[in-house]
Structure formats: structure tokens, C-alpha cells
Amino acid sequence: MNKLPLLFLLTLFTASFSLAQGLILLDAENNDITGDTLFVFGDASANIIKGEIFFHNDSDEDMQVLVRKIEVDILEGTYNAFCWNNYCFTPDVYEITDPIILGPGETSGENDFYVEYYPGDQVGVSIISYEFFSRNDGFEEVMVTVVIETEDTTNIPFLSGENQAPVTIHPNPASSIAVFSHNLQNVTGSATLTIHTIDGALVERFHIDLQNSTLNLDISHYPDGLYLYNLRTDAGQRSSGKLMIRK
């Protein structure tokens, strides 16, 4: 058996370790959302809805971080903007030219970056992506997609903890059948499950019988890719998440 030179192995290990380092995006609970989706819920009558995103320098050198906004699908009658380095820009600003510099192992602060969404009494979903990039050599751009959903809460108690519907999906990724399971048998009324593409287009809508704890969803005709699901009950409970289809 041929043995690789020790210097070559050390070089390969160092290169692999360097590639693993970079910028990591986090939500307010410190969960890694790099390349993922952040769901934000709010009242359509609110003046502003805030979405918090933090970024962490996982490299061993200073990093100059910049951001650009990509509007994927915006609900008519709403506006969105972002705040950067203690300054809030107008909705027509899409890219930053002045970077925030993070030292090795440093994480951005609460006023370094956050999203502002102006719902304007509009009920529905807006999808916005944020791409973080740098002037550093070898930096790979990272992105997070923010899904902002608003509803009229006049007759629904908007209590995020109590309103989270317990829903699980298996398998995920799925190829032909995805099983949605819930524990809502004691909830009165009905529920609706909607499936959207990642860019916000409605794919299918299903009525949920709350007395049946599972729903077998035929997804064999869906193209491969990432989808968003949203379950909403008449009582105001909800659950949103991602469904990956891979055949």
C-alpha cells in the first residue's frame, strides 16, 4: 500500500479545516440558520415587525462583512428594510458598501443587523433573502431566507408559545409520501395545510381533519426541491417549516 507523505496529509487537513471556517448566520436563539430559513410571524396591524439575524466570524482572521437584500416575493402593500451598524436604511436600499469588521470568533451585536417589515394591515406572506459577503479573499457568500407571515389577530390571541401547533413530518426528505402528524385532537374547528415553493408560490392546499392525527400527503408529482409548509387552525394555532423532496 502506498503511503502519502506526512507533509501532504498535513496540507490536506489544513486546507479542509480552512474551508470549514467562515461566516455563520444565527437566529435570536443562537441556532445556525446559514443557508436556511428564518420564519417571522406578526400582526398585520403592527407598525413594524422585526426579524433578528446575527453573524459569527468562525475564521482565524478579521472579516469585513457586507450584506445585500434580495426580494423574492413581496406581499403587495407592504414594505421592508434593514438596519446595519446602528443605522436603518430606507426600503430602496438593497446593498451595503460600508462593512462591519468582526474579529476572529466575534459575533455581531443586536444593533449590527436586523430586518424591519412594515405590514400595512396586509395579511399574507413575504419572502426576502439576505446574502452576506466580504472583501476578504476566499470568502464564500452565505445566505438566509426570511419568511414573514402576518395575520389579523383581532379575534385570535397572538401568543406565540401557546399558538405553536405540534406538527412533525416524516420522512423528511421524502420521495412519494410525506406523513404529517399532529396532536390537535382536542382543538375545536378545522385546520388548513398549505404547501409553497421556496419563492412563495402556492403549490397545494389541504383541509385537515383534526380528529385524525395524521395526514398522508402524496407528493410524488412534486418536483425535487425545498418547499415550505404552513398549518393553521381556526383557533389560531400554527406551525411552519420546510419539506425537502428528493426522489
Secondary structure, DSSP 8 states (H G I E B T S, - for coil): -----HHHHHHHHHHHHHHH-SEEEE-TT--B-TTSEEEEEEETT-S-EEEE-EEEE-SSS-EEEEEEEEEEE--TT-EEEEEETTEE--TT--B--S-EEE-TT-B--TTTEEEEEE-TT--EEEEEEEEEEESSTT---EEEEEEEEEE--TTS---TTTTB--EEEESSSBSSEEEEEE--TTS-S-EEEEEEETTS-EEEEEEE-TTSSEEEEE-TTS-SEEEEEEEEETTS-EEEEEEEE--
